Amino acid sequence: MGRFYKILEPGVAFLFPCLDNIQYIHTLKEMTIEIPQQEAITLDNVQLDLDAVLYVRVVDPYKASYGVQDPEFAISQLAMTVMRAEVGKLMLDNVFRERANLNLAIVGECLLVS
């Protein structure tokens, strides 16, 4: 009757047409989201152009449905913000060496929010 009732598991599910309605359908496969090119400034005041590709997967369908209106847009905006902030903490010489740490910081921040 208009409220969240349950998450349907894969397989056969019996629904009553007048009472039950499926609102959201999510794929649980891994998706790629391209992050558009953006500018970031390093600690030594050098301007860099950054772009990225995110690999994301829905692990909690309830939060993806009711936690935010557009989960793909939200995660891409969060990743862009974290990426600019992390690059801002590094000197230009260290940016390429610290790519693995940048990846870990972006993933860690995105996991904390989700």
C-alpha positions as CSV (number, residue, x, y, z in Angstrom):
1,M,0.0,0.0,0.0
2,G,2.7,2.5,-1.0
3,R,5.3,1.5,1.6
4,F,8.5,-0.5,1.4
5,Y,7.6,-4.1,2.2
6,K,10.5,-6.4,1.2
7,I,13.3,-7.1,-1.2
8,L,12.4,-9.9,-3.6
9,E,15.0,-12.6,-4.0
10,P,15.9,-14.0,-7.4
11,G,13.4,-16.7,-8.5
12,V,9.7,-17.0,-8.5
13,A,7.8,-14.5,-6.4
14,F,4.0,-14.3,-5.9
15,L,2.6,-10.8,-5.9
16,F,-0.9,-9.5,-5.4
17,P,-1.6,-7.0,-8.2
18,C,-3.7,-4.7,-6.2
19,L,-1.4,-4.7,-3.1
20,D,2.1,-5.3,-4.3
21,N,4.0,-3.2,-6.8
22,I,7.7,-3.4,-7.8
23,Q,9.1,0.1,-7.8
24,Y,12.8,-0.3,-8.4
25,I,14.8,-2.9,-10.3
26,H,18.6,-2.9,-9.9
27,T,21.3,-4.9,-11.6
28,L,23.7,-6.4,-9.2
29,K,26.4,-6.6,-11.8
30,E,29.5,-4.3,-11.9
31,M,28.9,-1.1,-13.9
32,T,31.4,1.4,-15.3
33,I,30.8,5.1,-14.9
34,E,33.1,7.5,-16.8
35,I,34.2,10.6,-14.8
36,P,34.5,13.6,-17.1
37,Q,37.7,15.6,-17.4
38,Q,38.1,18.0,-14.5
39,E,40.8,20.3,-13.1
40,A,42.6,19.9,-9.8
41,I,45.3,21.9,-8.2
42,T,48.2,20.2,-6.4
43,L,49.8,21.3,-3.2
44,D,52.6,23.1,-5.1
45,N,49.9,25.1,-7.1
46,V,50.1,23.2,-10.4
47,Q,46.9,22.7,-12.3
48,L,46.2,19.1,-13.6
49,D,43.5,17.8,-15.8
50,L,42.1,14.5,-14.4
51,D,39.7,11.9,-15.7
52,A,38.7,8.5,-14.4
53,V,36.6,5.5,-14.7
54,L,34.6,4.1,-11.8
55,Y,33.7,0.5,-11.4
56,V,30.7,0.2,-9.1
57,R,28.3,-2.4,-7.9
58,V,25.1,-2.2,-6.0
59,V,25.5,-4.1,-2.7
60,D,22.5,-2.7,-0.8
61,P,19.4,-2.3,-3.2
62,Y,17.4,-0.7,-0.4
63,K,19.9,2.2,0.0
64,A,20.3,2.5,-3.7
65,S,16.5,2.9,-4.1
66,Y,15.6,5.0,-1.1
67,G,18.8,6.6,0.0
68,V,19.4,8.9,-3.0
69,Q,17.4,9.9,-6.1
70,D,20.1,9.0,-8.7
71,P,22.8,6.7,-7.2
72,E,25.1,6.7,-10.3
73,F,25.2,10.5,-10.4
74,A,25.7,10.7,-6.6
75,I,28.7,8.3,-6.6
76,S,30.3,10.0,-9.5
77,Q,30.0,13.4,-7.8
78,L,31.5,12.0,-4.6
79,A,34.4,10.4,-6.5
80,M,35.2,13.6,-8.3
81,T,35.2,15.5,-5.0
82,V,37.4,13.0,-3.2
83,M,39.8,12.8,-6.2
84,R,40.2,16.6,-6.3
85,A,40.7,16.7,-2.5
86,E,43.3,13.9,-2.5
87,V,45.3,15.4,-5.4
88,G,45.2,18.7,-3.6
89,K,47.2,17.1,-0.8
90,L,50.0,15.9,-3.1
91,M,53.0,17.6,-4.8
92,L,53.1,17.2,-8.6
93,D,56.1,14.9,-8.4
94,N,54.2,12.5,-6.1
95,V,50.9,12.4,-8.0
96,F,52.0,9.6,-10.4
97,R,53.7,7.6,-7.7
98,E,50.7,7.8,-5.4
99,R,48.0,6.6,-7.9
100,A,47.4,3.4,-5.9
101,N,46.9,5.4,-2.7
102,L,44.6,7.8,-4.6
103,N,42.5,4.7,-5.7
104,L,42.4,3.4,-2.1
105,A,41.3,6.8,-0.8
106,I,38.5,7.2,-3.3
107,V,37.2,3.7,-2.8
108,G,37.5,4.0,1.0
109,E,35.5,7.3,1.0
110,C,32.8,5.9,-1.3
111,L,32.4,2.8,0.9
112,L,32.0,4.9,4.0
113,V,29.1,6.9,2.5
114,S,27.3,3.9,1.0
